[in-house]
Every structure is written in C-alpha cells, then in structure tokens.
Amino acid sequence: MGKVVEATAAKTEPVAHADRDHALLSASSAHRWLNCTPAPYLEAKHPDTTSEAAEEGTAAHELAEHKLRQLLDMPTTRPESEWHVEEMDDYTDQYADHVMAELTRARDTDPAAFLSIEERLDFSHIVPDGFGTGDALILGGDTLTIVDLKYGKGVEVSAVGNPQMRLYALGALATYGMIYDIEKVRMVIFQPRIGNVSVDEITADELTTWAEDVVRPAAEKAIAGEGDLKAGEWCRFCRHAAQCPALAAEMFAHVPTSAEHVPAAPDPDTLTDDQIATIVTHAGELKKWLTKVESYALAQATEGHNYPGLKLVEGRSVRKYTDEADVARTVEAAGEDPYKPREVLGITAMTKHLGKKRFEDLLGDYVHKPEGKPALVPESDKRPALELATPENVFQPIEKGA
Ligand code: SF4
C-alpha cells in the first residue's frame, strides 16, 4: 500500500454503509430521473430489493473505508463480511493507494491539501432532500477532487458527464465553496475489477450552470411525478421496467410486430439487412426485458392476479433422491460405485480456493485462453473486428524466384 499521508479533515465514526438513508431522488439514480422524470415516483411503488452484487459492493466499500482510515491513522476496526475474500483485499488496496496518490498529487501544488472520506454530501439546495456519500474528497489549491469506488464489473462506468459524480460535487461545493476558492472539479471513477479509471473535469461555474439549467427543472418535475416517460439505457435498473409502456414501445420498435403489437416472428430469411442489424443490436436488452416482464408477471400471478389468456400451472420438475446417504449405501451394497468421478475445480473456483496470488504462482503456466467463438455485436463494441479468411488474404502471390 502507499505511504501514509496525514488527513486534516475526515469524519470520525464510520456509519454502516448498508444502513444509510436513500433519498427519492438519489444521486445514484440521477441518470434515470434526469432523463425520465416520472421514474422515481413510479419506482416508489415497487419494493426496493437488494442483490448479491449490491451486498458485495457494500462490503467492498466498508473494507475500502477501513483501509483508508488505517492509512490516515484514524481509529478503525476491520469490518467482517463473508464477501471479504483475497480478491477484494487486493482491489480495496488498489483503491486506497489510488486515493492516496490523488492526495499526494494535490499536495504537490498545495501542501495544505486534505482528504475527507465517506463524507455526507448535501445537494438539497438543488434536488429536494438530495444527499449522498462521497467515498473520498480532496481539496487542494483551486481543485476539488472526488474519487468514487465502483465495485461492479458488469458495466464500465464513465466519469465523463456522470450526473452522480456531479451531484456529489455540488454537495461538496455547497460545504466547502464558501471557505475555499474552488475553480475546478475533478471526478474520478475507480473500478478496479475491470481496470477502469475514468476521469472528468469541469469548472465550478459550468457545474453550477448545469445544476440550475438541467438538474433543478428536472428535479422539480421528478419530485412531483410529472413529465413524460422517456425510455433509454437508463431503464436498465428501473424497478418499473416490467410494467413501463414507454419501455415496451421502445422494445417493440425494434421487432417486426402485427398491428396488435404482437411480435410477428417472421422467418429471418424474410427480414431486410437493416431489420436484422437492428434486432441483433437490441437483442441483449430485449431478452433482459422479456425476462423481467415474465418474472414480474409470474410473481403477480402467484399472488392471485389474472392475466387475459394466461394461467398458472405447475412447472416441470426433475426426479430427486429422498435420501442420498441411503442411495449411496444401497448402491455400494450392490457392489457398484455410487459416486461421480473426481473433477478438477474450474478456474474461478480454484482461484477462490487458492487465492489469486497462489493460483498465479502454482498454475499460471497451466492456463491458456482459447480463441472465442465469433460474436456479432454493434460497431461501437471495443473489440477489434475479426478478419475473416478470404482467398485474397489466405493465398499470398508467390514471388518470382522464391
Ligand atoms: S422503464 Fe425507463 S421509461 Fe419507464 S419509468 Fe423506468 S426509466 Fe422511465
């Protein structure tokens, strides 16, 4: 880990991350309500469920906070969680090192620069009841730096134009803007599991203009549940997604349908290239949306709700032993081996079993990555396009005299 740099400001007692309040217009959902102002109102009707990924993220943030507190010589006790595996230790070390490097960077220009961790940031002057928690804030010279740890690995998060980071910055400006002459805001997303460090900078004036021109009017509508539904990539985690007519219309827009909005499922041979390209581009989100609607409808039906033309039936099930120990005894008594052949653990399970470093030391030479099967993806995908074998690039002209 990096060298210890003394903090000159930080809150004193950690608050359990899972116990923190959530505002209706939260910073983490700002991308959604800034684009679709009725969303928070509609989402409030659905239970706020937690996921394993969210629990893992909370555990990572608690461990990361502990590590920063250690580096800053602040009172702390290592939190305990079943999620705290060696991999999380590595990643939270990387995060703590990155924050300390940002502090050192700030101190290069201003020796009085200081770091505040896990500070509650209140931006309710712009968004009703708006607040959030800044993982790490650094004030030095004319610059405010905010570092946010993202522990997910499913979606790469960009700091560029990120409304959550900007709202946190507005909260920090409200607290420190009177005392310090902050001209520049630097926002850093640190997402260690996919090696993503994304940085964006904005002037304090631009940030304030964005708050007044974009955020305040949207927040006023959102808190009143007003405005038009607008579907887009921000629907991904919306709790109203399964019932939302705007999202359904958006999904059907990519699928050939009959006049009654029933997917027509034509033979792929009859589709145009443009239709096929549109469907393939949206296939992932379409499948996810279909699954969401199916799960929602099943949950409602098991509560007694009736849908026209649908009925609840017993699903298929597979046969099971009533008692595995008895089965093993009986088969052994008959002179047969009842057990599966032993199998070597897969790479993920073995890494978990041995720890990342030991896995690398012991098995690094035994791991190879075979070529992946071709996949058809949108042009915006970061992977380079495959070069297919053609007679032109397979058969090279034979040079004279060769
Ligand atoms: S699913 Fe999308 S369009 Fe519908 S309420 Fe949620 S954010 Fe708005």
Residues whose N, C-alpha, C, O or C-beta is under 5 A from the ligand:
A	BS01	SF4	C36 A39 L229 K230 A231 G232 W234 C235 C238 H240 A241 C244 A246 L247
